[in-house]
């Protein structure tokens, strides 16, 4: 048996690719990357945003 601590495999292929879309908040002008169908402004928590 050769069970010496081998190298830990690190998955370099990030499964969570950048799938976010960019949005701009219509209330405060903040631009951010949102996920999901109802992105929310991280600055003012407004859902009044436009995809850019
Ligand atoms: Zn905002």
mmCIF file of the protein (N, C-alpha, C, O) and its ligand, coordinates in Angstrom:
data_MODEL
# 
_entry.id   MODEL 
# 
loop_
_entity.id 
_entity.type 
_entity.pdbx_number_of_molecules 
1 polymer     1 
2 non-polymer 1 
# 
_entity_poly.entity_id                      1 
_entity_poly.type                           'polypeptide(L)' 
_entity_poly.nstd_linkage                   no 
_entity_poly.nstd_monomer                   no 
_entity_poly.pdbx_seq_one_letter_code       
;(UNK)(UNK)(UNK)(UNK)(UNK)(UNK)(UNK)(UNK)(UNK)(UNK)(UNK)(UNK)(UNK)(UNK)(UNK)(UNK)
(UNK)(UNK)(UNK)(UNK)(UNK)(UNK)(UNK)(UNK)(UNK)(UNK)(UNK)(UNK)(UNK)(UNK)(UNK)(UNK)
(UNK)(UNK)(UNK)(UNK)(UNK)(UNK)(UNK)(UNK)(UNK)(UNK)(UNK)(UNK)(UNK)(UNK)(UNK)(UNK)
(UNK)(UNK)(UNK)(UNK)
;
_entity_poly.pdbx_seq_one_letter_code_can   XXXXXXXXXXXXXXXXXXXXXXXXXXXXXXXXXXXXXXXXXXXXXXXXXXXX 
_entity_poly.pdbx_strand_id                 A 
# 
loop_
_entity_poly_seq.entity_id 
_entity_poly_seq.num 
_entity_poly_seq.mon_id 
_entity_poly_seq.hetero 
1 1  UNK n 
1 2  UNK n 
1 3  UNK n 
1 4  UNK n 
1 5  UNK n 
1 6  UNK n 
1 7  UNK n 
1 8  UNK n 
1 9  UNK n 
1 10 UNK n 
1 11 UNK n 
1 12 UNK n 
1 13 UNK n 
1 14 UNK n 
1 15 UNK n 
1 16 UNK n 
1 17 UNK n 
1 18 UNK n 
1 19 UNK n 
1 20 UNK n 
1 21 UNK n 
1 22 UNK n 
1 23 UNK n 
1 24 UNK n 
1 25 UNK n 
1 26 UNK n 
1 27 UNK n 
1 28 UNK n 
1 29 UNK n 
1 30 UNK n 
1 31 UNK n 
1 32 UNK n 
1 33 UNK n 
1 34 UNK n 
1 35 UNK n 
1 36 UNK n 
1 37 UNK n 
1 38 UNK n 
1 39 UNK n 
1 40 UNK n 
1 41 UNK n 
1 42 UNK n 
1 43 UNK n 
1 44 UNK n 
1 45 UNK n 
1 46 UNK n 
1 47 UNK n 
1 48 UNK n 
1 49 UNK n 
1 50 UNK n 
1 51 UNK n 
1 52 UNK n 
# 
loop_
_struct_asym.id 
_struct_asym.entity_id 
A 1 
B 2 
# 
loop_
_chem_comp.id 
_chem_comp.type 
_chem_comp.mon_nstd_flag 
UNK 'L-peptide linking' . 
ZN  non-polymer         . 
# 
_pdbx_entity_nonpoly.entity_id   2 
_pdbx_entity_nonpoly.name        ? 
_pdbx_entity_nonpoly.comp_id     ZN 
# 
_pdbx_nonpoly_scheme.asym_id         B 
_pdbx_nonpoly_scheme.entity_id       2 
_pdbx_nonpoly_scheme.mon_id          ZN 
_pdbx_nonpoly_scheme.ndb_seq_num     1 
_pdbx_nonpoly_scheme.pdb_seq_num     101 
_pdbx_nonpoly_scheme.auth_seq_num    101 
_pdbx_nonpoly_scheme.pdb_mon_id      ZN 
_pdbx_nonpoly_scheme.auth_mon_id     ZN 
_pdbx_nonpoly_scheme.pdb_strand_id   A 
_pdbx_nonpoly_scheme.pdb_ins_code    . 
# 
loop_
_atom_site.group_PDB 
_atom_site.id 
_atom_site.type_symbol 
_atom_site.label_atom_id 
_atom_site.label_alt_id 
_atom_site.label_comp_id 
_atom_site.label_asym_id 
_atom_site.label_entity_id 
_atom_site.label_seq_id 
_atom_site.pdbx_PDB_ins_code 
_atom_site.Cartn_x 
_atom_site.Cartn_y 
_atom_site.Cartn_z 
_atom_site.occupancy 
_atom_site.B_iso_or_equiv 
_atom_site.pdbx_formal_charge 
_atom_site.auth_seq_id 
_atom_site.auth_comp_id 
_atom_site.auth_asym_id 
_atom_site.auth_atom_id 
_atom_site.pdbx_PDB_model_num 
ATOM   1   N  N  . UNK A 1 1  ? 0.848   -1.197 0.000   1.00 0.00 ? 1   UNK A N  1 
ATOM   2   C  CA . UNK A 1 1  ? 0.000   0.000  0.000   1.00 0.00 ? 1   UNK A CA 1 
ATOM   3   C  C  . UNK A 1 1  ? 0.884   1.247  0.000   1.00 0.00 ? 1   UNK A C  1 
ATOM   4   O  O  . UNK A 1 1  ? 1.832   1.357  0.777   1.00 0.00 ? 1   UNK A O  1 
ATOM   5   N  N  . UNK A 1 2  ? 0.574   2.118  -0.828  1.00 0.00 ? 2   UNK A N  1 
ATOM   6   C  CA . UNK A 1 2  ? 1.340   3.355  -0.898  1.00 0.00 ? 2   UNK A CA 1 
ATOM   7   C  C  . UNK A 1 2  ? 0.394   4.518  -0.620  1.00 0.00 ? 2   UNK A C  1 
ATOM   8   O  O  . UNK A 1 2  ? -0.112  5.169  -1.534  1.00 0.00 ? 2   UNK A O  1 
ATOM   9   N  N  . UNK A 1 3  ? 0.175   4.754  0.647   1.00 0.00 ? 3   UNK A N  1 
ATOM   10  C  CA . UNK A 1 3  ? -0.815  5.777  0.994   1.00 0.00 ? 3   UNK A CA 1 
ATOM   11  C  C  . UNK A 1 3  ? -0.161  7.017  1.592   1.00 0.00 ? 3   UNK A C  1 
ATOM   12  O  O  . UNK A 1 3  ? -0.762  7.738  2.389   1.00 0.00 ? 3   UNK A O  1 
ATOM   13  N  N  . UNK A 1 4  ? 1.068   7.243  1.190   1.00 0.00 ? 4   UNK A N  1 
ATOM   14  C  CA . UNK A 1 4  ? 1.709   8.474  1.667   1.00 0.00 ? 4   UNK A CA 1 
ATOM   15  C  C  . UNK A 1 4  ? 0.947   9.679  1.102   1.00 0.00 ? 4   UNK A C  1 
ATOM   16  O  O  . UNK A 1 4  ? 0.406   9.633  -0.003  1.00 0.00 ? 4   UNK A O  1 
ATOM   17  N  N  . UNK A 1 5  ? 0.922   10.725 1.871   1.00 0.00 ? 5   UNK A N  1 
ATOM   18  C  CA . UNK A 1 5  ? 0.157   11.906 1.460   1.00 0.00 ? 5   UNK A CA 1 
ATOM   19  C  C  . UNK A 1 5  ? 0.569   12.417 0.102   1.00 0.00 ? 5   UNK A C  1 
ATOM   20  O  O  . UNK A 1 5  ? 1.607   13.061 -0.048  1.00 0.00 ? 5   UNK A O  1 
ATOM   21  N  N  . UNK A 1 6  ? -0.240  12.129 -0.870  1.00 0.00 ? 6   UNK A N  1 
ATOM   22  C  CA . UNK A 1 6  ? 0.067   12.592 -2.218  1.00 0.00 ? 6   UNK A CA 1 
ATOM   23  C  C  . UNK A 1 6  ? -0.329  14.049 -2.385  1.00 0.00 ? 6   UNK A C  1 
ATOM   24  O  O  . UNK A 1 6  ? -0.885  14.685 -1.490  1.00 0.00 ? 6   UNK A O  1 
ATOM   25  N  N  . UNK A 1 7  ? -0.024  14.533 -3.545  1.00 0.00 ? 7   UNK A N  1 
ATOM   26  C  CA . UNK A 1 7  ? -0.399  15.929 -3.811  1.00 0.00 ? 7   UNK A CA 1 
ATOM   27  C  C  . UNK A 1 7  ? -1.910  16.094 -3.840  1.00 0.00 ? 7   UNK A C  1 
ATOM   28  O  O  . UNK A 1 7  ? -2.650  15.257 -4.356  1.00 0.00 ? 7   UNK A O  1 
ATOM   29  N  N  . UNK A 1 8  ? -2.321  17.181 -3.280  1.00 0.00 ? 8   UNK A N  1 
ATOM   30  C  CA . UNK A 1 8  ? -3.763  17.469 -3.288  1.00 0.00 ? 8   UNK A CA 1 
ATOM   31  C  C  . UNK A 1 8  ? -4.140  18.035 -4.654  1.00 0.00 ? 8   UNK A C  1 
ATOM   32  O  O  . UNK A 1 8  ? -3.569  19.019 -5.124  1.00 0.00 ? 8   UNK A O  1 
ATOM   33  N  N  . UNK A 1 9  ? -5.087  17.401 -5.252  1.00 0.00 ? 9   UNK A N  1 
ATOM   34  C  CA . UNK A 1 9  ? -5.494  17.887 -6.568  1.00 0.00 ? 9   UNK A CA 1 
ATOM   35  C  C  . UNK A 1 9  ? -6.337  19.149 -6.436  1.00 0.00 ? 9   UNK A C  1 
ATOM   36  O  O  . UNK A 1 9  ? -7.335  19.197 -5.717  1.00 0.00 ? 9   UNK A O  1 
ATOM   37  N  N  . UNK A 1 10 ? -5.904  20.133 -7.139  1.00 0.00 ? 10  UNK A N  1 
ATOM   38  C  CA . UNK A 1 10 ? -6.645  21.390 -7.128  1.00 0.00 ? 10  UNK A CA 1 
ATOM   39  C  C  . UNK A 1 10 ? -7.272  21.581 -8.501  1.00 0.00 ? 10  UNK A C  1 
ATOM   40  O  O  . UNK A 1 10 ? -6.596  21.572 -9.530  1.00 0.00 ? 10  UNK A O  1 
ATOM   41  N  N  . UNK A 1 11 ? -8.561  21.750 -8.478  1.00 0.00 ? 11  UNK A N  1 
ATOM   42  C  CA . UNK A 1 11 ? -9.255  21.951 -9.746  1.00 0.00 ? 11  UNK A CA 1 
ATOM   43  C  C  . UNK A 1 11 ? -9.071  23.402 -10.199 1.00 0.00 ? 11  UNK A C  1 
ATOM   44  O  O  . UNK A 1 11 ? -9.642  24.336 -9.636  1.00 0.00 ? 11  UNK A O  1 
ATOM   45  N  N  . UNK A 1 12 ? -8.263  23.541 -11.223 1.00 0.00 ? 12  UNK A N  1 
ATOM   46  C  CA . UNK A 1 12 ? -8.009  24.895 -11.713 1.00 0.00 ? 12  UNK A CA 1 
ATOM   47  C  C  . UNK A 1 12 ? -9.129  25.407 -12.590 1.00 0.00 ? 12  UNK A C  1 
ATOM   48  O  O  . UNK A 1 12 ? -9.241  26.603 -12.857 1.00 0.00 ? 12  UNK A O  1 
ATOM   49  N  N  . UNK A 1 13 ? -9.948  24.483 -13.030 1.00 0.00 ? 13  UNK A N  1 
ATOM   50  C  CA . UNK A 1 13 ? -11.073 24.904 -13.863 1.00 0.00 ? 13  UNK A CA 1 
ATOM   51  C  C  . UNK A 1 13 ? -12.228 25.321 -12.958 1.00 0.00 ? 13  UNK A C  1 
ATOM   52  O  O  . UNK A 1 13 ? -13.017 24.496 -12.497 1.00 0.00 ? 13  UNK A O  1 
ATOM   53  N  N  . UNK A 1 14 ? -12.297 26.592 -12.729 1.00 0.00 ? 14  UNK A N  1 
ATOM   54  C  CA . UNK A 1 14 ? -13.327 27.106 -11.835 1.00 0.00 ? 14  UNK A CA 1 
ATOM   55  C  C  . UNK A 1 14 ? -14.713 26.823 -12.418 1.00 0.00 ? 14  UNK A C  1 
ATOM   56  O  O  . UNK A 1 14 ? -15.061 27.351 -13.474 1.00 0.00 ? 14  UNK A O  1 
ATOM   57  N  N  . UNK A 1 15 ? -15.487 26.007 -11.749 1.00 0.00 ? 15  UNK A N  1 
ATOM   58  C  CA . UNK A 1 15 ? -16.822 25.698 -12.264 1.00 0.00 ? 15  UNK A CA 1 
ATOM   59  C  C  . UNK A 1 15 ? -17.751 26.896 -12.202 1.00 0.00 ? 15  UNK A C  1 
ATOM   60  O  O  . UNK A 1 15 ? -18.741 26.975 -12.929 1.00 0.00 ? 15  UNK A O  1 
ATOM   61  N  N  . UNK A 1 16 ? -17.415 27.823 -11.325 1.00 0.00 ? 16  UNK A N  1 
ATOM   62  C  CA . UNK A 1 16 ? -18.270 29.003 -11.210 1.00 0.00 ? 16  UNK A CA 1 
ATOM   63  C  C  . UNK A 1 16 ? -17.687 30.112 -12.066 1.00 0.00 ? 16  UNK A C  1 
ATOM   64  O  O  . UNK A 1 16 ? -17.118 31.086 -11.573 1.00 0.00 ? 16  UNK A O  1 
ATOM   65  N  N  . UNK A 1 17 ? -17.849 29.929 -13.350 1.00 0.00 ? 17  UNK A N  1 
ATOM   66  C  CA . UNK A 1 17 ? -17.355 30.969 -14.244 1.00 0.00 ? 17  UNK A CA 1 
ATOM   67  C  C  . UNK A 1 17 ? -18.143 32.256 -14.035 1.00 0.00 ? 17  UNK A C  1 
ATOM   68  O  O  . UNK A 1 17 ? -19.209 32.284 -13.421 1.00 0.00 ? 17  UNK A O  1 
ATOM   69  N  N  . UNK A 1 18 ? -17.574 33.288 -14.563 1.00 0.00 ? 18  UNK A N  1 
ATOM   70  C  CA . UNK A 1 18 ? -18.234 34.578 -14.432 1.00 0.00 ? 18  UNK A CA 1 
ATOM   71  C  C  . UNK A 1 18 ? -19.476 34.608 -15.301 1.00 0.00 ? 18  UNK A C  1 
ATOM   72  O  O  . UNK A 1 18 ? -19.437 34.999 -16.468 1.00 0.00 ? 18  UNK A O  1 
ATOM   73  N  N  . UNK A 1 19 ? -20.570 34.189 -14.706 1.00 0.00 ? 19  UNK A N  1 
ATOM   74  C  CA . UNK A 1 19 ? -21.818 34.154 -15.468 1.00 0.00 ? 19  UNK A CA 1 
ATOM   75  C  C  . UNK A 1 19 ? -22.685 35.360 -15.170 1.00 0.00 ? 19  UNK A C  1 
ATOM   76  O  O  . UNK A 1 19 ? -23.792 35.485 -15.694 1.00 0.00 ? 19  UNK A O  1 
ATOM   77  N  N  . UNK A 1 20 ? -22.189 36.226 -14.346 1.00 0.00 ? 20  UNK A N  1 
ATOM   78  C  CA . UNK A 1 20 ? -22.995 37.379 -13.969 1.00 0.00 ? 20  UNK A CA 1 
ATOM   79  C  C  . UNK A 1 20 ? -23.113 38.385 -15.101 1.00 0.00 ? 20  UNK A C  1 
ATOM   80  O  O  . UNK A 1 20 ? -22.251 38.469 -15.976 1.00 0.00 ? 20  UNK A O  1 
ATOM   81  N  N  . UNK A 1 21 ? -24.158 39.114 -15.067 1.00 0.00 ? 21  UNK A N  1 
ATOM   82  C  CA . UNK A 1 21 ? -24.346 40.192 -16.029 1.00 0.00 ? 21  UNK A CA 1 
ATOM   83  C  C  . UNK A 1 21 ? -24.163 41.519 -15.310 1.00 0.00 ? 21  UNK A C  1 
ATOM   84  O  O  . UNK A 1 21 ? -24.351 41.643 -14.099 1.00 0.00 ? 21  UNK A O  1 
ATOM   85  N  N  . UNK A 1 22 ? -23.790 42.490 -16.109 1.00 0.00 ? 22  UNK A N  1 
ATOM   86  C  CA . UNK A 1 22 ? -23.549 43.786 -15.495 1.00 0.00 ? 22  UNK A CA 1 
ATOM   87  C  C  . UNK A 1 22 ? -24.831 44.609 -15.501 1.00 0.00 ? 22  UNK A C  1 
ATOM   88  O  O  . UNK A 1 22 ? -25.587 44.636 -16.472 1.00 0.00 ? 22  UNK A O  1 
ATOM   89  N  N  . UNK A 1 23 ? -25.034 45.269 -14.382 1.00 0.00 ? 23  UNK A N  1 
ATOM   90  C  CA . UNK A 1 23 ? -26.225 46.081 -14.248 1.00 0.00 ? 23  UNK A CA 1 
ATOM   91  C  C  . UNK A 1 23 ? -25.850 47.458 -13.713 1.00 0.00 ? 23  UNK A C  1 
ATOM   92  O  O  . UNK A 1 23 ? -24.815 47.651 -13.075 1.00 0.00 ? 23  UNK A O  1 
ATOM   93  N  N  . UNK A 1 24 ? -26.724 48.386 -13.997 1.00 0.00 ? 24  UNK A N  1 
ATOM   94  C  CA . UNK A 1 24 ? -26.560 49.710 -13.402 1.00 0.00 ? 24  UNK A CA 1 
ATOM   95  C  C  . UNK A 1 24 ? -27.845 50.037 -12.644 1.00 0.00 ? 24  UNK A C  1 
ATOM   96  O  O  . UNK A 1 24 ? -28.958 49.848 -13.134 1.00 0.00 ? 24  UNK A O  1 
ATOM   97  N  N  . UNK A 1 25 ? -27.644 50.518 -11.467 1.00 0.00 ? 25  UNK A N  1 
ATOM   98  C  CA . UNK A 1 25 ? -28.786 50.893 -10.639 1.00 0.00 ? 25  UNK A CA 1 
ATOM   99  C  C  . UNK A 1 25 ? -29.371 52.204 -11.145 1.00 0.00 ? 25  UNK A C  1 
ATOM   100 O  O  . UNK A 1 25 ? -28.648 53.173 -11.377 1.00 0.00 ? 25  UNK A O  1 
ATOM   101 N  N  . UNK A 1 26 ? -30.669 52.221 -11.309 1.00 0.00 ? 26  UNK A N  1 
ATOM   102 C  CA . UNK A 1 26 ? -31.328 53.441 -11.782 1.00 0.00 ? 26  UNK A CA 1 
ATOM   103 C  C  . UNK A 1 26 ? -31.547 54.443 -10.658 1.00 0.00 ? 26  UNK A C  1 
ATOM   104 O  O  . UNK A 1 26 ? -31.884 55.602 -10.904 1.00 0.00 ? 26  UNK A O  1 
ATOM   105 N  N  . UNK A 1 27 ? -31.359 54.000 -9.454  1.00 0.00 ? 27  UNK A N  1 
ATOM   106 C  CA . UNK A 1 27 ? -31.601 54.888 -8.321  1.00 0.00 ? 27  UNK A CA 1 
ATOM   107 C  C  . UNK A 1 27 ? -30.348 55.626 -7.879  1.00 0.00 ? 27  UNK A C  1 
ATOM   108 O  O  . UNK A 1 27 ? -30.384 56.823 -7.596  1.00 0.00 ? 27  UNK A O  1 
ATOM   109 N  N  . UNK A 1 28 ? -29.234 54.894 -7.823  1.00 0.00 ? 28  UNK A N  1 
ATOM   110 C  CA . UNK A 1 28 ? -28.020 55.532 -7.308  1.00 0.00 ? 28  UNK A CA 1 
ATOM   111 C  C  . UNK A 1 28 ? -26.879 55.522 -8.320  1.00 0.00 ? 28  UNK A C  1 
ATOM   112 O  O  . UNK A 1 28 ? -25.830 56.120 -8.078  1.00 0.00 ? 28  UNK A O  1 
ATOM   113 N  N  . UNK A 1 29 ? -27.076 54.850 -9.447  1.00 0.00 ? 29  UNK A N  1 
ATOM   114 C  CA . UNK A 1 29 ? -26.047 54.875 -10.484 1.00 0.00 ? 29  UNK A CA 1 
ATOM   115 C  C  . UNK A 1 29 ? -24.944 53.860 -10.300 1.00 0.00 ? 29  UNK A C  1 
ATOM   116 O  O  . UNK A 1 29 ? -24.012 53.811 -11.103 1.00 0.00 ? 29  UNK A O  1 
ATOM   117 N  N  . UNK A 1 30 ? -25.025 53.058 -9.276  1.00 0.00 ? 30  UNK A N  1 
ATOM   118 C  CA . UNK A 1 30 ? -24.007 52.038 -9.016  1.00 0.00 ? 30  UNK A CA 1 
ATOM   119 C  C  . UNK A 1 30 ? -24.042 50.985 -10.114 1.00 0.00 ? 30  UNK A C  1 
ATOM   120 O  O  . UNK A 1 30 ? -25.112 50.536 -10.526 1.00 0.00 ? 30  UNK A O  1 
ATOM   121 N  N  . UNK A 1 31 ? -22.867 50.598 -10.580 1.00 0.00 ? 31  UNK A N  1 
ATOM   122 C  CA . UNK A 1 31 ? -22.782 49.489 -11.513 1.00 0.00 ? 31  UNK A CA 1 
ATOM   123 C  C  . UNK A 1 31 ? -22.251 48.276 -10.770 1.00 0.00 ? 31  UNK A C  1 
ATOM   124 O  O  . UNK A 1 31 ? -21.363 48.383 -9.924  1.00 0.00 ? 31  UNK A O  1 
ATOM   125 N  N  . UNK A 1 32 ? -22.808 47.127 -11.100 1.00 0.00 ? 32  UNK A N  1 
ATOM   126 C  CA . UNK A 1 32 ? -22.425 45.912 -10.383 1.00 0.00 ? 32  UNK A CA 1 
ATOM   127 C  C  . UNK A 1 32 ? -22.727 44.711 -11.243 1.00 0.00 ? 32  UNK A C  1 
ATOM   128 O  O  . UNK A 1 32 ? -23.447 44.804 -12.237 1.00 0.00 ? 32  UNK A O  1 
ATOM   129 N  N  . UNK A 1 33 ? -22.173 43.585 -10.853 1.00 0.00 ? 33  UNK A N  1 
ATOM   130 C  CA . UNK A 1 33 ? -22.445 42.330 -11.533 1.00 0.00 ? 33  UNK A CA 1 
ATOM   131 C  C  . UNK A 1 33 ? -23.494 41.577 -10.744 1.00 0.00 ? 33  UNK A C  1 
ATOM   132 O  O  . UNK A 1 33 ? -23.301 41.241 -9.576  1.00 0.00 ? 33  UNK A O  1 
ATOM   133 N  N  . UNK A 1 34 ? -24.597 41.323 -11.400 1.00 0.00 ? 34  UNK A N  1 
ATOM   134 C  CA . UNK A 1 34 ? -25.694 40.667 -10.712 1.00 0.00 ? 34  UNK A CA 1 
ATOM   135 C  C  . UNK A 1 34 ? -25.885 39.242 -11.183 1.00 0.00 ? 34  UNK A C  1 
ATOM   136 O  O  . UNK A 1 34 ? -25.552 38.890 -12.314 1.00 0.00 ? 34  UNK A O  1 
ATOM   137 N  N  . UNK A 1 35 ? -26.427 38.432 -10.296 1.00 0.00 ? 35  UNK A N  1 
ATOM   138 C  CA . UNK A 1 35 ? -26.733 37.054 -10.621 1.00 0.00 ? 35  UNK A CA 1 
ATOM   139 C  C  . UNK A 1 35 ? -28.224 36.828 -10.415 1.00 0.00 ? 35  UNK A C  1 
ATOM   140 O  O  . UNK A 1 35 ? -28.858 37.458 -9.569  1.00 0.00 ? 35  UNK A O  1 
ATOM   141 N  N  . UNK A 1 36 ? -28.755 35.934 -11.191 1.00 0.00 ? 36  UNK A N  1 
ATOM   142 C  CA . UNK A 1 36 ? -30.171 35.611 -11.014 1.00 0.00 ? 36  UNK A CA 1 
ATOM   143 C  C  . UNK A 1 36 ? -31.064 36.540 -11.799 1.00 0.00 ? 36  UNK A C  1 
ATOM   144 O  O  . UNK A 1 36 ? -30.607 37.429 -12.518 1.00 0.00 ? 36  UNK A O  1 
ATOM   145 N  N  . UNK A 1 37 ? -32.358 36.306 -11.639 1.00 0.00 ? 37  UNK A N  1 
ATOM   146 C  CA . UNK A 1 37 ? -33.321 37.060 -12.427 1.00 0.00 ? 37  UNK A CA 1 
ATOM   147 C  C  . UNK A 1 37 ? -33.645 38.412 -11.811 1.00 0.00 ? 37  UNK A C  1 
ATOM   148 O  O  . UNK A 1 37 ? -34.116 39.325 -12.490 1.00 0.00 ? 37  UNK A O  1 
ATOM   149 N  N  . UNK A 1 38 ? -33.387 38.524 -10.524 1.00 0.00 ? 38  UNK A N  1 
ATOM   150 C  CA . UNK A 1 38 ? -33.739 39.769 -9.870  1.00 0.00 ? 38  UNK A CA 1 
ATOM   151 C  C  . UNK A 1 38 ? -32.541 40.323 -9.111  1.00 0.00 ? 38  UNK A C  1 
ATOM   152 O  O  . UNK A 1 38 ? -32.497 40.289 -7.882  1.00 0.00 ? 38  UNK A O  1 
ATOM   153 N  N  . UNK A 1 39 ? -31.574 40.832 -9.862  1.00 0.00 ? 39  UNK A N  1 
ATOM   154 C  CA . UNK A 1 39 ? -30.386 41.391 -9.213  1.00 0.00 ? 39  UNK A CA 1 
ATOM   155 C  C  . UNK A 1 39 ? -30.750 42.613 -8.389  1.00 0.00 ? 39  UNK A C  1 
ATOM   156 O  O  . UNK A 1 39 ? -31.678 43.354 -8.714  1.00 0.00 ? 39  UNK A O  1 
ATOM   157 N  N  . UNK A 1 40 ? -30.020 42.799 -7.346  1.00 0.00 ? 40  UNK A N  1 
ATOM   158 C  CA . UNK A 1 40 ? -30.292 43.911 -6.448  1.00 0.00 ? 40  UNK A CA 1 
ATOM   159 C  C  . UNK A 1 40 ? -29.044 44.761 -6.302  1.00 0.00 ? 40  UNK A C  1 
ATOM   160 O  O  . UNK A 1 40 ? -27.930 44.248 -6.196  1.00 0.00 ? 40  UNK A O  1 
ATOM   161 N  N  . UNK A 1 41 ? -29.248 46.043 -6.298  1.00 0.00 ? 41  UNK A N  1 
ATOM   162 C  CA . UNK A 1 41 ? -28.129 46.954 -6.139  1.00 0.00 ? 41  UNK A CA 1 
ATOM   163 C  C  . UNK A 1 41 ? -27.457 46.721 -4.793  1.00 0.00 ? 41  UNK A C  1 
ATOM   164 O  O  . UNK A 1 41 ? -28.125 46.736 -3.759  1.00 0.00 ? 41  UNK A O  1 
ATOM   165 N  N  . UNK A 1 42 ? -26.148 46.506 -4.790  1.00 0.00 ? 42  UNK A N  1 
ATOM   166 C  CA . UNK A 1 42 ? -25.446 46.268 -3.521  1.00 0.00 ? 42  UNK A CA 1 
ATOM   167 C  C  . UNK A 1 42 ? -25.304 47.534 -2.696  1.00 0.00 ? 42  UNK A C  1 
ATOM   168 O  O  . UNK A 1 42 ? -24.986 47.488 -1.508  1.00 0.00 ? 42  UNK A O  1 
ATOM   169 N  N  . UNK A 1 43 ? -25.543 48.653 -3.336  1.00 0.00 ? 43  UNK A N  1 
ATOM   170 C  CA . UNK A 1 43 ? -25.351 49.920 -2.641  1.00 0.00 ? 43  UNK A CA 1 
ATOM   171 C  C  . UNK A 1 43 ? -26.611 50.380 -1.921  1.00 0.00 ? 43  UNK A C  1 
ATOM   172 O  O  . UNK A 1 43 ? -26.564 50.792 -0.762  1.00 0.00 ? 43  UNK A O  1 
ATOM   173 N  N  . UNK A 1 44 ? -27.743 50.305 -2.628  1.00 0.00 ? 44  UNK A N  1 
ATOM   174 C  CA . UNK A 1 44 ? -28.973 50.822 -2.032  1.00 0.00 ? 44  UNK A CA 1 
ATOM   175 C  C  . UNK A 1 44 ? -30.076 49.774 -1.986  1.00 0.00 ? 44  UNK A C  1 
ATOM   176 O  O  . UNK A 1 44 ? -31.206 50.081 -1.605  1.00 0.00 ? 44  UNK A O  1 
ATOM   177 N  N  . UNK A 1 45 ? -29.762 48.540 -2.368  1.00 0.00 ? 45  UNK A N  1 
ATOM   178 C  CA . UNK A 1 45 ? -30.712 47.437 -2.313  1.00 0.00 ? 45  UNK A CA 1 
ATOM   179 C  C  . UNK A 1 45 ? -31.922 47.657 -3.210  1.00 0.00 ? 45  UNK A C  1 
ATOM   180 O  O  . UNK A 1 45 ? -32.980 47.068 -2.990  1.00 0.00 ? 45  UNK A O  1 
ATOM   181 N  N  . UNK A 1 46 ? -31.767 48.489 -4.200  1.00 0.00 ? 46  UNK A N  1 
ATOM   182 C  CA . UNK A 1 46 ? -32.863 48.715 -5.126  1.00 0.00 ? 46  UNK A CA 1 
ATOM   183 C  C  . UNK A 1 46 ? -32.869 47.631 -6.201  1.00 0.00 ? 46  UNK A C  1 
ATOM   184 O  O  . UNK A 1 46 ? -31.819 47.160 -6.638  1.00 0.00 ? 46  UNK A O  1 
ATOM   185 N  N  . UNK A 1 47 ? -34.059 47.253 -6.610  1.00 0.00 ? 47  UNK A N  1 
ATOM   186 C  CA . UNK A 1 47 ? -34.164 46.319 -7.732  1.00 0.00 ? 47  UNK A CA 1 
ATOM   187 C  C  . UNK A 1 47 ? -34.460 47.061 -9.029  1.00 0.00 ? 47  UNK A C  1 
ATOM   188 O  O  . UNK A 1 47 ? -34.734 46.445 -10.059 1.00 0.00 ? 47  UNK A O  1 
ATOM   189 N  N  . UNK A 1 48 ? -34.405 48.358 -8.972  1.00 0.00 ? 48  UNK A N  1 
ATOM   190 C  CA . UNK A 1 48 ? -34.642 49.180 -10.148 1.00 0.00 ? 48  UNK A CA 1 
ATOM   191 C  C  . UNK A 1 48 ? -33.324 49.322 -10.896 1.00 0.00 ? 48  UNK A C  1 
ATOM   192 O  O  . UNK A 1 48 ? -32.664 50.359 -10.838 1.00 0.00 ? 48  UNK A O  1 
ATOM   193 N  N  . UNK A 1 49 ? -32.956 48.247 -11.604 1.00 0.00 ? 49  UNK A N  1 
ATOM   194 C  CA . UNK A 1 49 ? -31.663 48.218 -12.274 1.00 0.00 ? 49  UNK A CA 1 
ATOM   195 C  C  . UNK A 1 49 ? -31.848 47.904 -13.747 1.00 0.00 ? 49  UNK A C  1 
ATOM   196 O  O  . UNK A 1 49 ? -32.853 47.320 -14.151 1.00 0.00 ? 49  UNK A O  1 
ATOM   197 N  N  . UNK A 1 50 ? -30.876 48.295 -14.534 1.00 0.00 ? 50  UNK A N  1 
ATOM   198 C  CA . UNK A 1 50 ? -30.896 48.059 -15.968 1.00 0.00 ? 50  UNK A CA 1 
ATOM   199 C  C  . UNK A 1 50 ? -29.655 47.298 -16.372 1.00 0.00 ? 50  UNK A C  1 
ATOM   200 O  O  . UNK A 1 50 ? -28.545 47.626 -15.951 1.00 0.00 ? 50  UNK A O  1 
ATOM   201 N  N  . UNK A 1 51 ? -29.846 46.280 -17.188 1.00 0.00 ? 51  UNK A N  1 
ATOM   202 C  CA . UNK A 1 51 ? -28.702 45.528 -17.677 1.00 0.00 ? 51  UNK A CA 1 
ATOM   203 C  C  . UNK A 1 51 ? -27.899 46.389 -18.645 1.00 0.00 ? 51  UNK A C  1 
ATOM   204 O  O  . UNK A 1 51 ? -28.460 47.087 -19.490 1.00 0.00 ? 51  UNK A O  1 
ATOM   205 N  N  . UNK A 1 52 ? -26.598 46.327 -18.510 1.00 0.00 ? 52  UNK A N  1 
ATOM   206 C  CA . UNK A 1 52 ? -25.751 47.143 -19.387 1.00 0.00 ? 52  UNK A CA 1 
ATOM   207 C  C  . UNK A 1 52 ? -24.760 46.259 -20.120 1.00 0.00 ? 52  UNK A C  1 
ATOM   208 O  O  . UNK A 1 52 ? -23.955 46.755 -20.909 1.00 0.00 ? 52  UNK A O  1 
HETATM 209 ZN ZN . ZN  B 2 .  ? -28.541 51.604 -6.082  1.00 0.00 ? 101 ZN  A ZN 1 
# 
